[in-house]
Amino acid sequence: MDLGIALSRPVRLDCRQDILLEASLRRRAELRRSWKGFVSAKTLENLGSLAPEIESSLSEQNAVRDWRPVATFAWIHCDASFSDCLRLIALAANVEYRPVDVRPAGFSLEDLKKRSLADRLTALCARYRCPLNIGIPSESDVAEELLRQLMVLDRTTLGGGAECDVDMVLLKLNLVGIRAMITRDLRMLDALNYFYELPRRLWTSLRANPRLLVFWLCIYAQLLRTPDWQQCRLP
């Protein structure tokens, strides 16, 4: 029986770029308009003095910073804490960092998987005290594993309505988002797209960590207004 089904043809590159740009602009406008539907008034209240900066960043969406130069270093060091560095990155503010010649010892992914969830969180925050280091070439294996977990394990867990470790999921989203800003990896942007598109009822659990939640949204907003996504290629 002829159902009139034909194989789809690959999208021409110039068309693909236009589609990607249009989608980013549309999502950016949507996020600017509706972010308060994701960040409740209670969540903002829990942010204390940070709330006005977050409101400004998500409502105005006019700040963007090019973090790509850090990928030229072997490792970088920041004097600020992990939380403070992440806040500055999320708000597209200036991060005081300096390159160092020797990076820390290798990070065993197998060892990371064997640790408890709390230990994994601690280990990732310690290694990426300056979160920009997740974008350095030597950390590609770690970034790939975080992306795999988000799109396989965490997606299945959240999509099925089961409980998850909210802190860990949000930490991975922040790190993957930073990696995307530095490497322009479309797969990592797509991971953030997926979690943004989760049904609203599933966002209730993500509000358990207000700071990591709003930092991720601010990083996502920056990715959407990155001017050259349409020129990027999948790795």
ABEGO torsion letter per residue (X at the ends): XBAGBBBBBBBBAAAAAAAAAAAAAAAAAAAAAAAAAABBAAAAAAAEAAAAAAAAAAAAGABBBBAAAAAABABBBBABBAAAAAAAAAAGBBBBBBBBABBBBBBBAAAAAABBAAAAAAAAAAAAABAAAAABAAAAAAAAAAAAAAAAAAAAAAAAGBBBBAAAAAAAAAAAAAAAAAAGBAAAAAAAAAAAABBAAAAAAAAABAAAAAAAAAAAAAAAABAAAAABBBX
